[in-house]
Amino acid sequence: MYIIDISLKYLASVMPHEPMKLNAHPTNNTVGWRFDNSYTRLPDYFYALQNPVPVRAPHAVMLNHALAESLGLDLRTLSDAEAAALFSGNTVPEAAQPIAQAYAGHQFGHFTMLGDGRAMLLGEHLTPSGERFDIQFKGSGQTPFSRRGDGRAALAPMLREYIISEAMHALHIPTTRSLAVVTTGEQVVRETLLPGAILTRVAASHIRVGTFEYAVRQGGTEGVRILADYAIQRHYPDLIGSENRYLSLLNRVIERQAALIAQWLLAGFIHGVMNTDNMSISGETIDYGPCAFMDAYDPHTVFSSIDQSGRYRYSNQPLMAQWNLARLAETLLPLIDPVQEEAVTLAEEAVHTFPQTYQSQWISGMRKKLGLFTAEDEDAELIAALLSWMYKNQTDYTNTFRALASENLPVDAVFQAPEFIAWHVQWQARLIRQPESRDSAQHLMQAHNPAIIPRNHRVEEALSAASEHGDYAPMQQLLAALADPYADVPEYYDYRTPPTPSERVYQTFCGT
């Protein structure tokens, strides 16, 4: 489908090189930080040393104690003032080494040199089990990569990332997570004056496709090799002994992204800004800006106010993921094979596996959403017919699948229409043809069709209460409802209701 652009002339051959070792030098304190900053052992063009810019009057408004505990941290040892100082960057923990990371990216198809313009990597924390996580501030002040930006963030977008990333985690979709949100006591200038805030993000790493695009332009083939060896050692150490570890790295990232994008579509999620600097090598969802979940099923759905052409619309996300992966493949060409023609052939073969891998993941997930344990050739047609009916009738994506998982269908007229009844008869016949019981099928569906998603009008309601009135109760209740999205909890039934026409959110906005 795609021909990899080879306008950059990669002429250097690959030399054997031992992978970089990630040495650990943990430190302990009352919170439990164990920082070991391996990224700073890369060449210095990959980052800039940068301390967070102090803020006037920080106040911690969100602390994720469950996430902290999973990281081996105990935030309850902190006073309110200490938590505010820590997560605002006014105090920096021992052994942290704050940096702003450099990277590039294709933004809406156009290449740009970028970098952390309003984010700083505090350091890499090692959990008691030895897992490594980036701890990053977002909105922590200007960096050498800020260009003309103020380096700050408004409260509402930081709370949006907190809500959506934690909801994605509860939906079992790979994601960065949110550890804390602190208000700064200062205002930021956007279209209006808005309360400022800093988010603390936790990620497997912040290595992006755009990091590789930056490496090839700053360090050439050697820079890409150093970064690729680091990425393999950090995320895919089982590939170190591969015959062609750089081609194996490309294939592994393709597999991870195919699975991730399939999970997005199965949940009705739209990222909104799938630029190459927003695609993580680890396979996590990263950089929640104008993201949203669909209400009524429509494959053309776009929420992002900056996506005027619909480049990153719901149904286009697999295509855009493959486009991004082709950009990654370009940077790895000289490492994949010293003969350019052979490297291009191998890379294209790898990138062209994406549609089949994605489709396999997506249809497998759809079978689970329909209670199907077995596979039949006609399943794709059965699924397509259901989605066509949903699109034609503008039925709610989440609620339709959840209704199919219930014992009794809703009495709505749309479910009594001949077209749906005919589909339902086919589906029931398909269920009968598998050996598993109806109860087993229902349990499978209930485990893969959430009852609750972070619906846009509910998210906006919570953000408005917090940012405009300092009322965090709606957000806390929404987070409680989202914590177990597959459960039937009567207390949270209101969160299942689609928006009325007056409540419907048509656009979401990037925090910058």
C-alpha positions in Angstrom: 0.0 0.0 0.0 2.8 2.4 0.8 6.1 2.9 -0.9 8.7 3.9 1.7 10.1 7.3 0.9 13.9 6.8 0.4 14.8 10.4 -0.6 17.2 10.5 2.3 20.4 8.8 1.1 21.5 6.2 3.6 24.9 5.1 2.5 26.6 4.0 5.7 26.8 0.3 6.5 25.9 -1.3 9.8 28.8 -2.2 12.1 28.4 -4.8 14.9 27.7 -3.2 18.2 26.9 -4.4 21.7 23.6 -3.1 23.1 23.7 -0.4 25.8 23.3 -1.7 29.3 20.8 0.0 31.6 22.7 0.2 34.8 20.7 0.8 37.9 21.7 3.1 40.8 18.5 3.4 42.8 18.0 5.8 45.7 15.5 5.5 48.5 13.5 8.1 50.4 10.2 8.4 52.3 8.1 8.3 49.1 10.1 5.4 47.7 11.7 6.9 44.6 14.3 4.8 43.0 15.6 6.9 40.1 18.0 5.6 37.5 18.2 7.9 34.5 19.5 5.8 31.6 18.2 8.2 28.9 20.9 10.7 30.0 23.5 8.2 29.0 22.6 8.6 25.4 24.4 11.3 23.3 23.5 14.8 24.6 21.7 15.8 21.4 18.8 13.6 22.5 17.9 15.9 25.4 18.6 19.1 27.3 19.2 19.3 31.0 16.4 21.4 32.3 14.9 22.0 35.8 11.2 22.6 36.2 10.3 26.3 36.4 9.0 27.0 40.0 5.4 28.1 40.3 3.8 30.5 42.7 1.3 28.6 44.8 1.0 24.9 43.9 -1.8 22.9 45.2 -2.3 19.1 44.7 -5.8 18.5 43.4 -5.4 14.8 42.2 -3.2 12.1 43.6 -3.4 8.6 42.2 -2.7 6.5 45.2 -3.5 3.2 43.5 -1.0 3.9 40.7 1.6 5.1 43.2 1.3 1.8 45.2 1.8 -0.2 42.0 5.0 1.7 41.4 6.2 1.1 45.0 5.5 4.6 46.1 3.7 5.8 49.2 2.3 9.3 48.7 0.5 9.2 52.0 3.8 10.0 53.7 3.6 13.5 52.2 1.9 16.5 53.7 -0.3 18.5 51.4 2.4 21.1 51.0 5.1 18.5 50.3 2.9 16.8 47.6 2.2 20.1 46.0 5.9 21.0 46.0 6.9 17.6 44.6 4.5 17.4 41.8 4.9 21.0 40.8 8.6 20.7 40.4 9.3 23.2 43.1 11.3 20.5 44.9 13.1 17.8 42.9 13.7 14.4 44.5 17.2 13.1 45.2 18.8 11.4 42.1 16.2 12.8 39.7 17.8 14.4 36.7 15.2 16.5 34.9 15.6 16.8 31.1 13.6 17.9 28.2 13.7 15.3 25.4 14.3 16.2 21.8 12.4 14.6 19.0 10.8 15.4 15.6 7.6 14.5 14.0 5.3 14.5 11.0 2.4 16.6 12.2 -0.6 16.2 9.9 1.8 14.8 7.3 4.4 17.7 7.5 7.8 17.2 9.1 8.8 19.4 12.0 11.7 19.5 14.5 10.1 19.4 17.9 11.0 18.4 21.5 9.5 18.7 24.9 8.2 22.3 24.8 6.2 22.1 28.0 7.3 18.8 29.5 10.2 17.6 31.5 11.3 14.0 32.3 12.0 14.0 36.0 13.7 10.6 35.7 13.2 6.9 35.4 11.8 5.2 38.5 12.5 1.5 39.2 9.7 -0.4 40.9 10.5 -3.0 43.5 10.1 -5.7 40.9 12.6 -3.9 38.6 10.2 -2.4 36.1 11.3 0.9 34.6 8.9 3.9 34.2 9.4 7.4 33.0 8.1 10.1 35.4 7.3 13.2 33.4 5.9 16.6 34.2 3.6 18.2 31.7 3.2 22.0 31.9 6.3 22.5 34.0 7.7 25.6 32.2 9.7 26.6 29.2 12.5 24.5 27.7 15.0 25.0 24.8 12.3 23.3 22.7 9.4 25.6 23.6 9.8 27.8 20.5 7.4 30.7 21.3 5.3 28.7 23.8 5.0 29.5 27.4 5.8 25.9 28.6 2.7 25.8 30.7 -0.6 23.9 30.7 -4.2 24.8 31.5 -6.0 22.8 34.2 -8.8 21.4 32.1 -6.6 19.6 29.5 -4.5 18.1 32.3 -7.6 16.8 34.1 -8.9 15.5 30.7 -5.7 13.5 30.3 -6.0 12.2 33.9 -9.6 11.0 33.2 -9.1 9.5 29.8 -5.8 7.8 30.6 -7.2 6.2 33.7 -10.3 5.1 31.8 -8.1 3.5 29.1 -6.2 1.6 31.8 -9.5 0.3 33.3 -10.5 -0.8 29.8 -7.3 -2.8 29.5 -5.9 -0.7 26.7 -2.1 0.0 26.9 -1.6 3.6 28.0 0.5 6.1 29.8 -1.1 6.9 33.2 -1.6 9.9 35.4 0.0 10.1 38.9 -1.0 13.6 39.9 -2.4 17.0 38.9 -1.2 20.2 40.7 -2.7 23.6 40.2 0.0 26.3 40.0 -1.7 29.3 41.4 -0.9 31.1 38.1 -2.9 31.7 35.0 -2.0 30.7 31.4 -3.1 32.7 28.4 -4.9 30.8 25.7 -8.1 32.2 24.1 -8.8 33.5 27.6 -7.0 33.4 30.9 -7.2 29.9 32.4 -6.0 28.3 35.6 -2.6 26.7 35.2 -1.7 23.1 36.2 1.0 20.4 35.9 0.3 16.8 35.2 2.6 14.0 36.3 2.6 11.3 33.6 3.9 7.7 34.0 5.0 5.9 30.9 7.0 2.8 29.9 9.1 5.4 28.1 8.7 8.5 25.9 10.6 7.1 22.9 8.5 7.9 19.9 8.6 7.3 16.1 9.5 11.0 16.1 12.5 10.3 18.3 13.9 8.1 15.5 13.1 10.8 12.9 15.1 13.2 15.1 18.0 10.8 15.6 18.6 10.3 11.9 18.8 14.0 11.3 21.0 14.8 14.3 23.2 11.7 14.5 22.8 10.0 11.1 23.0 6.2 11.0 25.1 6.0 14.2 22.5 8.1 16.1 19.7 5.8 14.9 21.7 2.7 15.9 22.4 4.0 19.4 18.7 4.8 19.8 17.5 1.5 18.4 19.9 -0.5 20.6 18.6 1.5 23.6 14.9 0.9 22.6 15.6 -2.8 22.2 17.4 -3.1 25.5 14.7 -1.2 27.3 11.5 -2.6 25.7 12.3 -5.7 23.8 15.5 -7.3 25.3 14.4 -10.7 23.9 15.4 -9.3 20.4 19.0 -8.7 21.3 20.1 -12.1 20.0 18.0 -11.8 16.8 19.7 -12.4 13.5 18.5 -8.9 12.4 17.5 -7.2 15.5 16.6 -3.9 13.8 14.2 -5.6 11.5 12.9 -7.5 14.5 12.4 -4.2 16.3 10.4 -2.8 13.4 8.3 -5.9 13.3 7.7 -5.9 17.0 6.6 -2.2 17.0 4.3 -3.0 14.1 2.7 -5.8 16.0 2.2 -3.7 19.1 0.7 -0.8 17.2 -1.6 -3.1 15.2 -2.9 -4.5 18.5 -3.2 -1.1 20.1 -5.1 0.5 17.2 -7.5 -2.4 17.1 -8.3 -1.9 20.8 -8.9 1.8 20.1 -11.5 1.0 17.5 -13.1 -1.8 19.5 -13.7 0.7 22.3 -14.8 3.5 20.0 -11.8 5.7 20.9 -10.5 8.5 18.7 -7.0 9.8 19.5 -7.3 13.0 17.5 -3.6 13.8 16.8 -1.8 10.6 15.5 1.3 12.5 14.5 4.5 10.5 14.5 5.6 12.3 17.7 2.5 10.9 19.3 3.2 7.2 18.5 5.2 5.4 21.2 7.7 2.6 20.4 6.5 0.7 23.5 2.9 0.4 22.1 1.2 2.6 24.7 -1.4 5.2 24.0 0.4 8.6 24.6 -0.4 12.3 24.5 -4.1 12.7 25.2 -5.1 16.0 23.5 -8.4 16.3 21.6 -9.2 12.7 22.1 -12.8 11.4 22.7 -15.0 8.3 22.6 -17.8 8.0 20.0 -21.4 8.1 21.1 -23.5 7.3 18.0 -21.5 4.9 15.7 -20.1 6.8 12.7 -16.8 5.7 11.1 -16.3 9.3 9.9 -16.3 10.8 13.4 -13.9 13.6 14.1 -13.7 15.5 17.3 -10.4 17.4 17.1 -10.8 21.1 16.4 -7.5 21.1 14.6 -8.2 18.1 12.3 -10.1 20.0 9.6 -9.6 17.4 6.9 -10.5 14.4 9.0 -7.0 12.9 8.6 -7.3 11.2 12.1 -11.0 10.3 12.0 -12.1 7.1 13.7 -12.0 4.8 10.7 -8.7 6.3 9.3 -6.7 5.5 12.4 -5.3 2.1 11.1 -4.2 3.7 7.9 -2.5 6.6 9.7 -0.8 4.1 12.0 0.7 2.3 9.0 1.8 5.6 7.5 3.6 6.5 10.8 5.2 3.0 10.9 6.5 3.6 7.3 8.3 6.7 8.7 9.9 4.6 11.4 11.0 2.0 8.8 12.7 4.8 6.8 15.0 5.7 9.7 16.0 2.0 10.2 16.9 1.2 6.6 20.7 1.4 6.9 20.5 -0.8 10.0 18.2 -3.4 8.4 20.6 -4.1 5.6 23.7 -2.3 4.2 22.4 -2.8 0.7 19.8 -0.1 0.3 17.6 -2.0 -2.2 17.5 -5.0 0.1 16.8 -2.9 3.1 13.8 -1.2 1.4 12.4 -4.6 0.3 12.6 -6.0 3.9 11.2 -2.8 5.4 8.3 -2.6 2.9 7.5 -6.3 3.6 7.3 -5.5 7.3 5.2 -2.4 7.0 2.8 -4.2 4.6 2.0 -6.8 7.2 0.2 -4.1 9.3 -3.2 -4.3 7.7 -3.5 -8.1 8.1 -2.2 -8.0 11.6 -4.5 -5.2 12.5 -7.5 -6.9 10.9 -6.8 -10.1 12.7 -6.7 -8.3 16.0 -9.8 -6.3 15.3 -12.0 -9.2 14.1 -10.8 -11.3 17.0 -11.9 -8.5 19.4 -15.2 -8.2 17.5 -15.9 -11.9 17.9 -15.5 -11.5 21.6 -17.8 -8.5 21.6 -20.4 -10.7 20.0 -19.8 -13.8 22.2 -18.1 -15.8 19.6 -15.4 -18.3 20.8 -14.9 -19.9 17.3 -14.0 -18.4 13.9 -16.1 -18.8 10.7 -15.5 -17.2 7.4 -18.9 -15.5 7.5 -18.1 -13.7 10.7 -16.7 -10.6 8.9 -20.0 -10.3 6.9 -22.0 -10.6 10.1 -20.0 -7.9 11.9 -20.1 -5.6 8.8 -23.9 -6.0 8.7 -24.3 -5.0 12.3 -22.0 -1.9 11.9 -23.9 -0.9 8.8 -27.2 -1.1 10.6 -25.7 0.9 13.6 -24.4 3.6 11.2 -27.6 3.9 9.3 -29.7 4.2 12.5 -27.1 6.2 14.5 -27.3 3.8 17.4 -25.0 4.3 20.4 -21.8 2.3 19.8 -21.2 1.3 23.5 -24.8 0.8 24.5 -25.6 -1.3 21.4 -22.9 -3.9 22.1 -23.8 -3.8 25.9 -27.4 -4.4 25.0 -26.5 -7.4 22.9 -24.7 -8.8 26.0 -27.8 -8.5 28.2 -30.5 -11.1 28.5 -33.2 -8.9 27.0 -32.8 -6.4 24.2 -34.2 -2.9 24.7 -37.7 -2.2 23.7 -36.6 0.7 21.5 -38.3 0.7 18.1 -34.9 0.5 16.3 -34.4 -2.9 17.8 -37.8 -4.1 16.5 -37.1 -3.0 12.9 -37.1 -5.9 10.3 -33.4 -5.2 9.3 -32.2 -5.7 12.9 -34.4 -8.7 13.5 -33.0 -10.4 10.4 -29.5 -9.7 11.6 -30.4 -10.9 15.1 -31.7 -14.3 13.7 -28.4 -14.8 11.9 -26.4 -13.9 15.0 -28.4 -16.3 17.1 -27.9 -19.1 14.6 -24.1 -18.4 14.7 -24.1 -18.6 18.5 -25.8 -22.0 18.3 -23.2 -23.4 16.0 -20.4 -23.1 18.6 -20.0 -25.6 21.4 -19.9 -23.1 24.2 -23.1 -22.4 26.1 -25.2 -19.2 25.8 -24.2 -18.3 29.4 -20.5 -18.5 28.4 -21.1 -16.3 25.4 -22.9 -13.8 27.5 -20.1 -13.7 30.1 -17.6 -13.2 27.2 -19.6 -10.3 25.9 -19.9 -8.6 29.2 -16.2 -8.9 29.7 -15.5 -7.2 26.4 -18.3 -4.6 26.1 -18.0 -1.9 28.7 -21.1 -0.5 30.3 -19.4 2.8 30.9 -17.0 4.9 28.9 -15.8 8.5 29.6 -18.6 10.1 27.5 -17.6 13.6 26.3 -20.5 15.5 27.9 -19.7 13.9 31.3 -16.0 14.7 30.9 -16.8 18.3 30.0 -19.2 18.5 32.9 -16.4 17.4 35.3 -13.8 19.7 33.7 -16.1 22.7 33.9 -16.9 22.1 37.6 -13.2 21.8 38.5 -11.6 24.5 36.3 -14.4 27.1 36.7 -15.7 26.5 40.2 -13.0 24.5 42.0 -15.4 21.6 42.5 -13.8 18.2 42.0 -16.7 16.1 43.2 -18.1 15.5 39.7 -14.6 14.4 38.5 -14.1 12.1 41.5 -17.5 10.5 40.9 -16.8 10.0 37.2 -13.4 8.4 38.0 -15.2 6.1 40.4 -17.7 5.0 37.7 -14.9 4.5 35.2 -12.7 2.4 37.5 -14.7 -0.8 36.8 -16.3 -0.1 33.4 -17.5 -3.6 32.8 -19.5 -3.9 36.0 -23.3 -3.4 36.4 -23.5 -0.8 39.2 -26.9 0.8 39.6 -25.3 3.8 41.3 -23.6 4.6 38.0 -26.4 3.9 35.5 -26.6 7.6 34.6 -23.1 7.5 33.2 -24.4 5.1 30.5 -26.8 7.6 29.1 -25.9 9.2 25.7 -26.0 12.9 25.5 -29.1 14.8 24.6 -28.8 17.1 21.5 -28.0 20.0 23.7 -25.3 18.1 25.7 -23.6 16.7 22.6 -19.9 17.6 22.3 -18.9 18.2 18.7 -15.3 19.4 19.2 -12.5 18.7 21.6 -9.4 20.9 21.8 -5.7 20.5 22.1 -4.2 21.8 25.4 -1.7 24.0 23.6 
